[in-house]
Amino acid sequence: MKNVYFISESIPHPGYGSFIIFYRHLIKLEKEGYTINLIIPDYKRSDADEFLTEVKDRWNIIKVPFKKWWFLFPYRYNNKLLRNARFWFVNLYLKKHFRNHHPDFIITYFYNQFFNGLAAFIKTRYKSHLGIFLHDDKYLLNNQQVPGLLEYDQYLSEKADVIWTVSEDLIIPHTDKKKYRLLYPIPAGAELGISNWTDNYQTPVIGFSGNIFHEYEEVFRSLAVALANFNGRLILVINNPSYYKWLPALIAEYSNIQLTHAFADVNDTFNYLKENCTALFCGYPNNIKLMPWLRTCFPSKFIEFSHLGLPIILTSPTNTALSKWAAEHNWQLFSSDYHEAEFDELLKKITNKNEWTTTARQSVKISDTIFNPENIHLQLLTDIKHYA
């Protein structure tokens, strides 16, 4: 039985973000006969972490302690000597485990600057193989221009056997493109089936769920104005809505925007949207200057929501990974025009029975093919089997 190691500052869990993506893949790898091992920090009160509770009884958990004498020595991620010295000491702590459970394949991701470096060190030390997830352009997302950060990520890329990226445009600059594999974020695969059209669908109800930025205010405003022409509503399912100071004023201004607090279980969100909406919105705001990462990222919620059997409206500035995808797949409900008149045209489509059915079938088709969780996981599994 081969050992897969996931090495990271964070615990894969059935919650949110990239962590649920890792969790879904690891669960499938476990079912396929791999032994799953997590190497994580020994944070204070980590035993009480609800996410650790989810996995500690099924996977091997190895915690790297902070209160060890080797932490007296400085660590600098952009200094090869200091970096390797710290990893060498940590390896002394871990090698007893590796002696009994050789790392056949190691998984990490481009986030922070310690445990992914440790993963690269272990890969070399034990002649293992390394796969790294790349989900965001952190240089653009966080406006990070930290000296040495790019060089560090290039070092990780050099050590990797394969890099799983969410779009063909998302790569670490000046790295080997042959190492990259397009791997969409794996969805839950709700498979709720296509809805049955009713005349009530002539009054559109558009659903949105997920994280937002202030830049979403304008696109929500345009949607609300266009929906008012059809007596329609916009439902926003938002986690911690009080965090967004601009949101209450927007909802007060537009009576057809309905705020719903996010559900603890993502499946409850899927069921709520399916039962209450006639279509979904998974687009991006029209502000590439303030959100430059839109050029390369890809919305995981779009992949998730394709399994709800509803039409999905996509918006994006031109020359982004999403706009290129929409053009390649002839997505009927895509636009780079954010004016009210364009939203009117999109809403006309989803309030017409024939066009609603056509666009809903587009969602079903991609959920069965390129966004099918089994197909997505097969790509990752094929890469692992190739090297291990």
C-alpha positions in Angstrom: 0.0 0.0 0.0 1.6 3.3 -1.1 1.8 6.4 1.1 0.6 9.8 0.0 1.7 12.7 2.2 -0.1 16.0 2.3 2.2 18.6 3.8 0.8 22.0 4.6 0.1 24.7 7.2 -3.6 24.0 6.9 -5.7 20.9 7.4 -7.8 19.5 4.5 -11.4 19.6 5.6 -15.0 19.4 4.3 -15.5 23.2 4.8 -14.5 25.8 2.3 -11.9 27.2 -0.1 -8.9 25.2 -1.4 -9.0 23.0 1.8 -12.2 21.2 0.7 -10.7 20.6 -2.7 -7.7 18.8 -1.1 -10.0 16.9 1.2 -12.1 15.6 -1.6 -9.1 14.3 -3.5 -7.6 12.7 -0.4 -10.9 11.0 0.4 -10.9 9.5 -3.0 -7.2 8.4 -2.8 -8.0 6.7 0.5 -10.8 4.8 -1.2 -8.4 3.7 -3.9 -6.1 2.1 -1.4 -3.6 4.8 -0.7 -2.5 5.5 2.9 -3.0 9.2 3.7 -0.5 11.0 5.9 -0.8 14.7 7.0 2.2 16.7 8.1 0.9 19.8 9.8 2.1 22.3 12.4 1.5 21.5 16.1 -0.5 24.7 16.7 -1.5 25.5 20.3 -4.8 23.8 21.1 -4.7 22.0 17.7 -6.3 18.9 19.2 -9.5 21.0 19.6 -9.5 22.1 16.0 -12.8 20.9 14.5 -11.1 20.3 11.1 -8.5 18.0 12.7 -11.3 16.2 14.5 -12.8 15.4 11.0 -9.7 13.5 9.9 -7.6 12.4 12.8 -9.3 9.0 13.1 -9.0 8.1 9.5 -5.6 9.5 8.4 -2.1 9.4 10.0 -1.4 12.9 11.5 2.2 14.0 12.1 2.5 17.3 13.9 5.7 19.3 13.6 6.3 21.0 17.0 7.3 24.6 17.3 9.0 24.4 20.7 12.1 22.6 19.7 15.7 23.7 20.1 16.2 24.0 16.4 13.8 27.0 16.3 16.6 29.0 18.0 18.2 29.1 14.5 16.7 31.7 12.1 14.6 30.6 9.1 14.6 32.6 5.9 12.6 31.1 3.0 14.7 33.0 0.5 18.1 31.9 2.0 19.0 28.4 0.8 21.4 27.7 3.6 19.1 28.8 6.4 16.1 27.1 4.7 17.8 23.8 4.3 19.2 23.9 7.8 15.7 24.2 9.3 14.3 21.5 7.0 17.2 19.2 7.9 16.4 19.5 11.7 12.7 18.9 11.1 13.6 15.8 9.0 15.5 14.5 12.1 12.2 14.6 13.9 10.2 13.0 11.1 12.6 10.3 9.8 11.4 7.7 12.3 7.9 8.0 10.7 9.4 7.9 7.2 11.4 4.8 8.0 8.1 2.9 8.5 6.0 4.8 6.0 8.2 5.8 3.0 6.8 8.9 1.2 5.8 7.6 -2.3 4.1 10.8 -3.4 3.9 14.2 -1.7 1.2 16.8 -2.2 1.4 20.5 -1.2 0.3 23.8 -2.6 1.6 27.3 -3.3 0.7 29.0 0.0 3.0 30.4 2.6 6.7 29.7 2.6 7.5 26.9 5.0 5.7 23.6 4.7 5.7 23.6 0.9 9.4 24.1 1.1 9.6 21.2 3.6 7.7 19.1 1.1 10.2 19.8 -1.6 13.1 19.0 0.8 11.6 15.7 1.8 10.9 14.8 -1.9 14.6 15.2 -2.7 15.8 13.6 0.5 13.7 10.4 0.1 13.8 10.3 -3.7 10.0 10.7 -3.7 7.7 12.6 -6.1 6.0 15.9 -5.6 2.7 17.4 -6.9 1.8 21.1 -6.1 -1.6 22.7 -6.4 -1.7 26.2 -7.8 -5.1 27.9 -7.2 -4.5 31.6 -7.2 -2.1 34.2 -8.5 -1.0 35.4 -5.0 1.3 38.1 -6.5 -1.8 39.8 -7.9 -4.3 38.6 -5.3 -2.4 40.0 -2.4 -0.3 42.5 -4.3 2.7 40.7 -3.1 6.0 42.0 -4.5 8.1 40.6 -1.7 11.8 40.2 -2.6 12.7 36.6 -3.0 9.1 35.3 -3.1 9.1 34.6 -6.8 12.5 32.9 -6.6 11.2 30.7 -3.8 8.2 29.6 -5.8 10.5 29.0 -8.8 12.5 26.8 -6.5 9.4 24.8 -5.5 8.4 24.5 -9.2 11.8 23.1 -10.1 11.4 20.4 -7.4 7.8 19.5 -8.5 7.1 16.6 -10.8 3.7 18.0 -11.6 1.9 21.3 -10.9 -1.9 21.3 -10.9 -3.3 24.7 -12.0 -6.9 25.9 -12.4 -6.3 27.7 -15.7 -3.8 27.5 -18.5 -2.9 31.1 -17.9 -2.0 30.6 -14.3 1.7 29.6 -14.0 4.7 30.6 -11.9 6.7 33.0 -14.2 9.8 31.5 -15.8 9.1 27.9 -14.9 8.8 24.7 -17.0 5.4 24.8 -18.7 5.6 21.0 -19.4 5.1 20.4 -15.6 1.7 22.0 -15.6 -1.6 20.1 -15.8 -5.0 21.8 -16.0 -7.0 20.5 -13.0 -10.3 22.2 -12.2 -11.2 22.4 -8.6 -13.1 19.2 -7.8 -16.8 19.8 -7.0 -19.0 18.0 -4.6 -21.0 16.7 -7.6 -24.5 17.4 -6.2 -26.1 16.0 -9.3 -29.5 17.5 -8.5 -30.7 17.1 -12.1 -32.2 19.6 -14.5 -35.3 21.4 -13.1 -38.7 21.3 -14.7 -39.7 24.6 -16.3 -42.8 26.2 -14.8 -44.5 29.5 -15.8 -43.2 30.9 -12.5 -39.7 30.9 -14.2 -40.9 33.9 -16.3 -40.2 35.9 -13.1 -36.5 35.4 -12.7 -34.8 34.7 -9.4 -31.0 34.8 -9.7 -28.9 33.2 -6.9 -25.3 33.9 -5.9 -23.3 32.3 -3.2 -19.6 32.7 -2.1 -17.0 35.2 -1.1 -17.3 38.7 -2.4 -15.2 41.9 -2.7 -16.4 45.5 -2.7 -16.0 45.5 -6.5 -19.1 43.2 -6.7 -21.3 46.1 -5.6 -21.6 47.5 -9.1 -22.4 44.2 -10.8 -25.0 43.4 -8.1 -26.5 46.9 -8.6 -26.7 46.3 -12.4 -28.3 42.9 -11.9 -30.9 44.3 -9.4 -31.8 47.1 -11.8 -32.3 44.7 -14.7 -34.2 42.2 -12.6 -36.6 44.9 -11.5 -37.7 45.2 -15.2 -38.9 41.6 -14.9 -40.2 41.8 -11.3 -37.3 39.5 -10.4 -35.1 39.1 -7.4 -31.4 38.6 -6.6 -30.6 36.2 -3.7 -27.2 36.6 -2.1 -26.1 33.7 0.1 -23.2 35.3 2.0 -20.9 34.1 4.9 -20.4 36.8 7.5 -22.4 39.5 5.7 -21.7 42.1 8.5 -18.1 42.0 7.3 -19.1 43.9 4.1 -19.9 47.4 5.3 -21.3 48.4 1.8 -23.8 45.5 1.7 -26.6 46.8 4.0 -26.8 50.1 2.0 -27.1 48.2 -1.2 -29.8 46.0 0.1 -31.6 49.0 1.5 -31.5 50.7 -1.9 -32.8 47.7 -3.8 -35.8 45.9 -2.3 -35.4 43.1 -4.8 -32.0 42.0 -3.3 -32.5 39.3 -0.7 -29.7 38.5 1.8 -29.5 34.9 3.2 -26.8 33.8 5.6 -24.6 31.1 4.4 -25.3 27.5 5.5 -22.8 25.5 7.5 -23.2 22.5 5.1 -22.4 23.3 1.4 -25.1 20.7 0.4 -27.7 22.9 2.2 -26.6 25.8 0.1 -27.0 23.7 -3.1 -30.5 22.6 -2.1 -31.6 26.1 -1.1 -30.4 27.6 -4.5 -32.0 24.8 -6.4 -35.4 25.2 -4.6 -35.5 29.0 -4.7 -33.8 30.2 -7.9 -34.5 30.0 -11.6 -30.8 30.7 -12.6 -27.5 31.4 -11.0 -24.8 34.1 -11.3 -21.1 33.1 -11.1 -19.5 36.0 -12.8 -16.7 38.4 -12.0 -16.9 42.2 -11.5 -15.8 44.5 -14.3 -12.7 45.8 -12.6 -9.5 44.3 -13.8 -7.4 47.2 -12.4 -8.5 46.6 -8.8 -8.8 42.8 -9.3 -5.9 41.9 -11.6 -6.0 38.2 -10.5 -9.2 37.8 -12.6 -6.9 37.4 -15.6 -5.8 33.9 -14.5 -8.2 32.6 -11.9 -11.2 30.4 -12.5 -14.4 30.4 -10.3 -14.8 27.2 -8.4 -18.4 28.1 -7.6 -19.1 27.9 -11.3 -17.9 24.3 -11.3 -20.0 23.5 -8.2 -23.1 25.2 -9.5 -23.1 23.5 -12.9 -24.3 20.4 -11.0 -27.5 22.1 -9.9 -29.1 21.8 -13.3 -29.9 25.6 -13.6 -28.8 28.2 -16.2 -25.7 30.1 -15.1 -24.9 33.7 -16.0 -21.2 34.4 -16.4 -19.6 37.8 -16.6 -15.9 38.8 -16.9 -13.7 41.4 -18.4 -12.2 40.4 -21.7 -8.9 38.5 -22.0 -9.3 36.5 -18.8 -9.2 32.8 -18.2 -13.0 32.8 -17.7 -13.8 34.8 -20.9 -11.5 32.6 -22.9 -13.3 29.5 -21.5 -16.7 31.0 -22.3 -15.7 31.7 -25.9 -14.2 28.2 -26.3 -17.4 26.5 -25.0 -19.8 28.9 -26.6 -21.4 29.7 -23.3 -24.8 31.2 -24.1 -25.1 33.3 -20.9 -21.7 35.0 -20.9 -21.1 38.7 -21.3 -18.2 41.2 -20.9 -20.7 44.0 -21.2 -21.9 45.1 -17.8 -24.6 47.6 -18.9 -28.2 47.2 -17.9 -29.3 46.6 -21.5 -27.0 43.6 -21.7 -28.3 42.1 -18.5 -31.8 42.6 -19.9 -30.8 40.4 -22.8 -29.5 37.7 -20.6 -32.6 37.8 -18.5 -34.8 37.5 -21.6 -33.1 34.2 -22.3 -33.7 32.7 -18.9 -37.4 33.8 -18.9 -38.1 32.1 -22.2 -38.9 28.4 -21.8 -36.9 27.2 -24.9 -33.8 29.3 -24.1 -34.0 28.5 -20.4 -34.0 24.8 -21.3 -31.1 25.2 -23.7 -28.9 27.0 -21.2 -29.8 24.7 -18.3 -28.7 21.8 -20.5 -25.4 23.5 -21.1 -24.9 23.3 -17.3 -25.8 19.7 -17.2 -23.5 18.8 -20.1 -20.4 20.3 -18.5 -21.3 18.8 -15.1 -21.3 15.4 -16.8 -18.0 15.9 -18.6 -15.2 18.4 -17.9 -16.6 19.4 -14.5 -17.4 15.8 -13.4 -15.7 15.1 -10.1 -14.7 11.6 -11.2 -13.1 12.9 -14.4 -11.2 15.7 -12.5 -9.9 13.3 -9.9 -8.9 10.8 -12.6 -6.4 13.4 -13.9 -4.8 13.7 -10.5 -4.8 9.9 -9.9 -3.2 9.4 -13.4 -0.4 11.8 -12.5 0.3 10.1 -9.1 0.3 6.7 -10.7 2.7 7.9 -13.4 5.3 8.9 -10.8 4.5 6.5 -7.9 
